[in-house]
Amino acid sequence: MENQTHPLWRVRLAAALRTALACTIVGCATLYSPKPIRNFLTYPSYSYMTTILIVSDATLGQTLMGCWHVVYATCQVMASSVLVLWLVGPARFTNEVAAAAMAVSVFVVALPGSTHLMSKRIAFGQFVNVYVGTVVYGANTRIVLHPTQVAASTALGALASVLAMMFPYPRLAYYEVKNSWRLYNENASQMLTRFVEAISAQDNRVALESISKGKSLSKGAAKLLQSINHNLEGMLWERPDIKFLRPNHRELGHKLQEMEIPIKGMEMALSSCSSFPVDMIDEGLRDHLRNSQLQISLKLLQSKYSVPSEATTVPEGQTEVLDKPLWTNKTNTTTHQDLPALFFLYCMELLLGDLPIARNPGNTPKCKEKRGASQTQAQCICKRVWRSIRPSLGNFIFALKCSIALGFAVLLGLIYNKEQGYWSGLTIAISFITGRQATFTVANARAQGTALGSVYGIIFLFLFQKVDQLRLLPILPWIVFTHFLRHSKMYGQAGGISAAIGALLILGRENYGQPSAFAIARIAEACIGLTCFTVVEVLFYPMRAATLAKNQFSQSLGALRDCVQGINLCVPASTGLREKHRKLKSHVKKLETFIEEAETEPNFWFLPFQGDCYNRILGSMSKMVDLLPFVAHNIDFISQKSEGASQELKHHMNTDLELLKEKIGSSLKCLEQVISMKSLAAFEKEAQSEYDSEMGISPNPFMILGTCDEEAEAMVSNFLQHIKEAVERVHNRDGEVKDVSQMVLCLSSLGFCIRSLTEETMKIKEEVRKLVE
């Protein structure tokens, strides 16, 4: 991890210097370019804002994509604003008319779901400049020239971003993806080495140290995966041939997931080991694990130098290890203590065989079904186009929210200060996102950032007032500082951008009057805009994040219950379980988002948010999400390979599974109901009629799973015993030892997953008890 820390700050420093260079280009163009050019660059503030939006942390491909968003937004704004100015007339543009025009134009632009959020944000800012500028200049406003000047200022910011990205050499997304892919393969190889060292360790201290190092490496792997996914779209803008000639590059995310899931499984297996050394791992298995680890590491090291989409193969001279079963001659010795080790071996086999654990064989595009080829293709294209332009309810709410907030911000800003009325709208134009956000946190960060940047600009403008030509110099260190500020928890993206723009508008402008008066007016206008933004967000999303986290937790429990009920050895997992797993994964992701927002929002007069309990619940649910792909893969394998003893195997397995499913499902259902109630007492009163009060049975969900792990262990014991009995009857015509070994690994893996699901359910039960009592 130490080797990855230095590249991180170097990358951020390089991005900050490119941002500073882009802002310097904008400043020089607006201050020192020939007068005919400066006549078109009348809105330098928006040039700076465009530059900050496009170039920060971007690659060349992402910058080109940002320039396309600028072009798209500018075309929309030019067409609609010229039409509005021609219909109304600049002389009749009052404060109220400007606010109404702003609201209508923003609503029209924000409504289509196919338009990128970046295009919408840029268009919002352009509308503010056009309509507020028309009010300021009145009848002297030229209908075509005025929007053209706004477009030229925006284009300057985009052009400066591209020029800065080319210096001293282009930062290519293609190179970033390849570099991250190389680092990820090295990281995965090191993680695998640490985990094999841990499972093979003969000393508890050595094993715990190896596990700790492996977990530290897994955090770095998560960041590398995020970097790869972030740069994939930019790579397509740099290399259009990839999109059309080599579409396999777009499957890189799936390939990474196929590698990530088994490694996560190894980490879970090691975390479940009660002590080290593991009894089952003898010297022969240690040697076999090391050989297998060397084979996988060799594949990883080979693939790190190749194009990510290309398949990697193992050298012919060293494939014999892969043909040997990882676990032999131990079919009669499986116990509860062996389950983590067997699951570890199963994950190792997945890595050795490159098995597609995360893919859904039944997930085929609907447009390639049987009908007439030409007709079906035409219908598919029409449906895709209609889905892209058809506004959904979410898009309608987003458009209405932006329209009302910007309309009131422009109106109140013009009423407060006509000359500086731009800033109330511009402050929030780049703040909107689809869906919810941490409203108070974002508004607070923007207010603090605006004040911080304005004070910095005033101080250095005062210091450089006698050497006006050097006033752009303080911009450079400030841009670098605010770039790092954007990655801090205190200010984040919102505060960092506001701090950068606050100083740029004072140091990189002229003819705005006294700097101190301008700064005070701008801060006041920013507060007006942020107030409108906050009020509208609260009106559209009045429910607190803590309440949303609670509701989302209840929905996640329901989705988890559906997944548990979908476990059935008689039905292939691809028909339903994988789809339910994707639904559960999206619910858990939303839960994580709401928890993060709830931890940052102010409590006011409400009870404090119990973040520790919710984070432990999130950890348990995330582990269950990680376990379900193994369950689905095991079910598919058992359904394909268990013909020899299918009736007896399925009878015993399904009997045990039904008992476990009933126990887990009933507990999850009760916990779901408890969460939806205000308290445990309210739940008991609601459910009392459904229970036999004369028998003294209490509808307490915390008693359904029992008070300890013994009951779950007993049920898993029966499950494992039936596995052993059934697998002894599995006979294959050839390769019997290998096939039996693979079946035992698969069934033992299923036993580990079911036991872990039960244990995590019990952990969730205990955390829910703390929440409601």
Order of alpha helices (4+ residues) and beta strands (2+ residues): alpha-alpha-alpha-alpha-alpha-alpha-alpha-alpha-alpha-alpha-alpha-alpha-alpha-alpha-alpha-alpha-alpha-alpha-alpha-alpha-alpha-alpha-alpha-alpha-alpha-alpha-alpha
